[in-house]
């Protein structure tokens, strides 16, 4: 099954690269949940980062990506 992870930096002191690095590390920790794709999104201005892992079951094409 797919997986999602995220974090909130309430101090808003992290850079975009730092947020993405931490979110990617969280995503790598759940890589077993979805080896078919992954992605990271962040907004340093508000201190939020999200990451996901994709497990392709129904739509195996790139158009099924999240």
C-alpha positions as CSV (number, residue, x, y, z in Angstrom):
1,X,0.0,0.0,0.0
2,X,1.1,3.6,-0.5
3,X,2.5,5.7,2.3
4,X,2.6,9.4,3.2
5,X,4.7,11.3,5.7
6,X,4.9,15.0,6.6
7,X,6.3,17.5,9.1
8,X,5.7,20.9,10.4
9,X,8.4,23.3,11.5
10,X,6.6,25.6,13.8
11,X,9.7,27.9,14.1
12,X,9.8,28.3,10.3
13,X,13.6,28.3,10.6
14,X,14.2,25.5,8.1
15,X,15.2,26.1,4.5
16,X,13.3,24.4,1.7
17,X,16.2,22.1,1.1
18,X,16.3,21.1,4.8
19,X,12.6,20.5,4.9
20,X,12.8,18.4,1.7
21,X,15.8,16.4,3.0
22,X,14.0,15.6,6.2
23,X,10.8,14.6,4.4
24,X,12.8,12.5,1.9
25,X,14.4,10.6,4.9
26,X,11.0,10.0,6.3
27,X,9.8,8.7,2.9
28,X,12.9,6.4,2.6
29,X,12.0,4.9,6.0
30,X,8.7,3.7,4.5
31,X,10.0,2.8,1.1
32,X,8.7,-0.8,1.6
33,X,5.2,0.7,1.4
34,X,5.6,1.8,-2.2
35,X,8.6,1.0,-4.4
36,X,7.0,2.2,-7.6
37,X,7.3,6.0,-7.1
38,X,7.9,8.8,-4.7
39,X,7.7,12.5,-4.3
40,X,8.4,15.4,-2.0
41,X,6.8,18.8,-1.6
42,X,7.7,21.6,0.7
43,X,6.8,25.2,1.6
44,X,9.5,26.8,3.7
45,X,7.5,30.0,4.1
46,X,5.0,28.2,6.3
47,X,7.3,25.4,7.4
48,X,5.5,22.4,5.9
49,X,6.8,19.4,4.0
50,X,5.1,16.3,2.6
51,X,6.4,13.1,1.1
52,X,4.8,10.0,-0.4
53,X,5.6,6.5,-1.7
54,X,3.5,4.9,-4.5
55,X,2.7,1.3,-4.9
56,X,1.3,0.7,-8.4
57,X,-1.5,-1.9,-8.4
58,X,-4.3,-0.7,-10.7
59,X,-2.6,1.8,-13.0
60,X,1.0,0.8,-13.7
61,X,1.5,3.7,-16.2
62,X,3.1,7.0,-15.3
63,X,-0.3,8.6,-15.7
64,X,-1.3,6.8,-12.5
65,X,1.3,8.7,-10.5
66,X,0.2,11.0,-7.7
